[in-house]
Amino acid sequence: MYRKVIRPVLYRLGRGDAEVAHEQTLHGLRRLSRVPGAVPVLASTYGALPAGVDRTVFGVRFPSPVGLAAGMDKNGIALPAWRALGFGFVEVGTVTAQPQPGNEKPRLFRLVDSEAVINRMGFNNLGSAALAERLAAYGDLGYPLGISIGKSKVTPLEEAVEDYVTSLRRLYRYGDYFAVNVSSPNTPGLRELQDAGHLRELLTALHEEAASLGDPKPILVKIAPDLTEAAIDELLGVCTDVGVAGIIATNTTIGRPGLAPADQALAAETGGLSGRPLAEISAKTVAHIHAETGGALPIIGVGGVLDPDDATRLLDAGASLVQLYTGLIYRGPGLVRATNRRLAAASDSHPARTGDPS
């Protein structure tokens, strides 16, 4: 029904503007979650999780290893609905210390034949203070919540540390884990924070702030797929030294691999590419990280998951958890259910990875 009925309608919204479809979907889910009895009905179709898919990773219990990636619900407006669609966890954001409108529109493009998306959103969000207020109003969501934090565009690179620390401080009580986004291609200079010196300073400050706020919570780093293996290894060395809980691999790519001929005209749009063309790159990056760390550092695999086989490939490569974004756009919520069922069927022969080498 999604592919034949819902998706064609979404694609026509806003005269084909992908961002209009995105926003209207979010607001529709938010309205649905406020209708008495609607969420249980939705959960009865998509949200029932099969036995054997739950796992504990970096000290957090996940009812399913299939999560919603950051970027889909930046401001957390539809959080009650995502668990009903079968997700085992949700990552909100990326959120910044300062509210910001993001880059100029249009800034989100569907490459349909390639099952891909190019975005140059630029961390459009209402700010970490607004997100904290919304999360306080929700209370217990009933599933693990990750919060992705990034640098405000107006903040100079030399002041980035305090920008991240401010968001962590505001949101610490609400997140089950925190993702440090230093890899988006859509904020000028952001990827420089992946360099060893900048990254060590940032992560050290975040861990010190976390220690001052009470119970320790996992802090992860989200990396770009465009790093060389040598750069990844250097980054992993910093993460290990500082005590990072895990890696999210990967963000979108500035490359344009594997695009269908019909999508070549859109390839010239600036921004990060996600979806099917990223599948091989993400799996290779996950495998490299897993091998380099001896399986001791948990990995959330993200990029190119458009069917259950893609999720299984990331887990086989060494991921402990997987996230969806573009796959949800092209395949709908049935992808979440199908992936959970596939992982349940394979659970006996595919033990959950927790990052514990013992």
N, C-alpha and C positions, 0 to 999 in steps of 0.2 A: 504494500500500500504506500509505503514511503516513496519508493522510487517512481511509481506510476502515477500517484495522486499528489502527495504532499510536496515532493521535491520540485515538480514543474511549477507549482503555485509559488513556492518560495523563490524560485529563479526569476519569476516575473515581477516580484515586488520591487518597487522603486525603479521601474523600467530596467530591471536587470542589475541594479546596484547590490553587490554582495553584502555590503555593510548594512543596508536597509533590511535585508532578509535576516541577517544576524541579530540586529537589534530587536526586530519584531518577534523573532523566535524567543529571545530572552524574555521580553515583556509578556509574551503569551504564556511561557512557563511560569513566570511569577504570578500572573493572574490565575492560572490553573491551580497553583499551590494554595491559593487563598479560598478556593471553592471547597466547602465542606465535603469530605468524602472523595474528592478528586484524586488526591495523591495515592490513597490506597487502591483505587481502581487502576491507576497507571502502574502501580507497583505489582498488581496481580498479573499484569501482562508482561512487563519487562523486568521488574525488580526482584523477583524471587531468585535467590542465589543458590546454586546447587551445592551439595555437600562437598567438602574437600578442596575448596578454592581459597579458603582463608589462610592467612600467613602473618607472621610477625617479622617485621623488618625494622632495623635500627630502633628497636624497643617499642614500636607502635604496631598494634594489631590491626590488620586490614581485612575486612570481611571478604574482599575480592582483590586480586592484584591488578584489576583493570580500573584505571582512574581517568578523570577528565583533566586534560592538560591546561596549564595557565593560558590565558588569552581568550578563552571561550566566555567566561563569566568574570571579567576583570573586577567588577565592583560588587560581586556576590549577591546580585539581585534575585537569583532564582535558586538559591541553595537548597531549599526543601525539596525541589523537584528532581535533582540529579540522582539521589539515591534511589528514587522510584524508577528511574530509567536503567538501574542495574549497576551503576558505578560503585566501586568499593571505596573510593576516596575522590576528593576534588581538590584541585589547586587553583586558588583565586589569584587575581593579579594578572600581570605584573602591576604592582601598586608603587607609587612614589611618595616621598614626603610632602611634595607640593602637588596640589591638583593641577592637571594640565590637559589641554584639549587634544594633544597629539598633533600629527602632521596634517597637512591640507588634504582635503578630499578631492577626488576619489583616492582611496588608499588600500582597497581590498579587492582582489581580482580572482575570479574563478577561471582556471584553465581546465575546462571540463574533459576534453579528450585525454588529458594527461592525469586526470584525477588529482589535481594539484591546486594550490592557492599561492598567490604572491600577496604579501601584506607589507605595508610600510606605516603601520598604525602609529608608532612612536609613543608607546606607553600612555595612551589616552586613558585617564582614570580620574576619579573624584578625590584622590589623595588618601593617605593612610589614616588620617583622623576620621574621615567619613566612613571608611571601611570598618574601623574599630567600633564606631557607633552602631553600624548596621549589625555587626557580629554580636555585639552585646545584646541587641534586641532579639536576635534569634535564640540565644541560649544554646542548649545541647542539640547539635544537628544529628547525632546518631551515627556519624561516620567520621573518619579522620579527615582533617582539613589541613591542606598545605597552603602556605601563603608565599607567593613569589614577590620579592622586593627588588626594586631597581633604582637607578639614579634619576632625579628630576632633570629635565633638559636644561633648566636655567642654572643649575648648580655646576660650577666649574669642576673640572676633574680633580683638582687639588683639594676640593671640599667634599668629594664624593663620600668619604668614609662617614662623616657626620650625617649625611643625607640618608644613607642606609641604616645607620644606628638609630636615627629618629624613628623610622618606620618600624624597625624591630621592636623598639621600646613601646610604641603605641599599640602594637598588635600581638605582643608576646603571649599574653594570657589566652588568646583565642586560637592560636595555631598549634597543630600537633607536630608539624615540622615546617621549616622555613627554607625556601629556595632563593639563593643569591644569584640573580640574573645579571651576569656580566657579559652576555653573549648575543644580545639582540643586535641586529645590524642597523636598526632604525633610530638609534639615539647616537648622535655624533660623538665619537671618542670612547663610547662605552666599552668596546672590545679591548681597549688598551688595559682595562682592569683585569684581563686574563693574564697579563704579564706577571711574572713571578713576584717582583717587588711590590707592585700595586696590590696584587691579590693577597699576599701575606699580610700587608698592613690592614687591609679591609677585613679579612677573616679573623685576624687577631682581635681587632676592635669589636667585632660582632660577638665573638666568644666571650670576651671580657664583659660586654654588656649583658649577655645572656646569663653569665654567672652571677651578676649583681641583681638579676631579676627573680632569682629563685630556682625552681627545679630546672635542670638542664633539658633542653629540647634539641632535637636533631637539626643541624644546619647543613644543607646540601648546596652544591655549586652546579649551576646549569652551564654547559659548555657549548661552543659552536662546533658544527661539523666540518668547518673549514680549516681547523688547526692541523698542522703537521703532527706526525706521531711524536717527534722530538718535543714539540710544544706541549702536547698532551702529557707526555712523561714529566716534563718540568712542572706543569700545573699539578699533576698528581702528587709530586714530591712535596709541594707546598701544602696541598690538602691533607696529606698524611701527617706532616709535621705539626700542623695546626690542630688536627683532630676533627676534620670534617666527617660528618656521618655518612655521606654518600654523594654520588654524582648523578646528575640528570643529563642523559645523552640521547638526543641532541636538540639544540635550538634549530631555527631555520637556516638555510644556506644562501649565500650570495651567489653561488653558482647556478647554472641552469641545465643540469644534466637530465637526459632522458625525456625531453619534452616532445609531445606529438607534433607533427607538422602543422596541424590546425592551430596550435597554441604558440607558434613561433613569434607571431606579431606581439603577443603580450609579454614575451620573454624580455623585451626591452624595458619593461616597467621596473623601476628600482624597488628594492625591498627584499624580504626573505622569502624563499621558496619552501613550501611544505607539501606533504602528500606523498603519493606513490613514488616520485623520482628520488625521494629521500630514503627509501626503505633500505637499499643496499648500503648506503653511506652510514646510516644510523647503526645497522647491525654490525658493520665492521668496526665502528668506533666502540660500541659496547664490548665486542669481543676483545679488542685491544686493551681496553681499561681492565676488563676481567683478568686477562692474562698478565698484565703488568702489575696488578695488585695481588695476584694469587687468589682472587676471589674474596679478599678480605674487606673490600669496600663495596657496599651495596650500590646497585645501579638502578635507576628508573629509566627504562628505555622508551624513547618517544621519537616518532618520525616514520611516516610511511605505513602506519597500521590501518589497512583498509579491509582486511579480512582476518579470520582467526589464525590462518597460517602465518601472517606477518607478526602477530603477537607471539606465537610459539617460537618463531625464528629469533626474536629478541631475547626471549627467555632462554632458549638454547644457547645463545651467544654469551649469556652471563647475567642478564637483567634479573632483578628480583621482583620488579613491578613494571607495568607498562602504562602508557597514557595515550589517549585518543584526542584528536582535534579535527584535522581535515577529514579523517575517515568518517566522523559523525556527520559532516556536511554531505558527503557523497552517498553514504550507506544508511544513515539514520540510526535510531536507537536499536534496531535489530542487530546491528553489529556488536553492541555491548553484550546482548543476550547470547548471541552465537559464540562470542569469544569466551564468555564465562562457561558455557556448556563444553566447549572444546577443552578448556583447561581442566575442567572437572573430570572429563573422560580420560585425560592424560595424567591425572594427579598421581596415580600409582607408580607410573614410570618416570614422572618428572617431579622429583622432590623440590619443594620450595627453597629458593636461595635466600639466605638471611644475611649473607656477608660474613658469617662466622666460619673461618677456615677449618675449625675442628669438626 
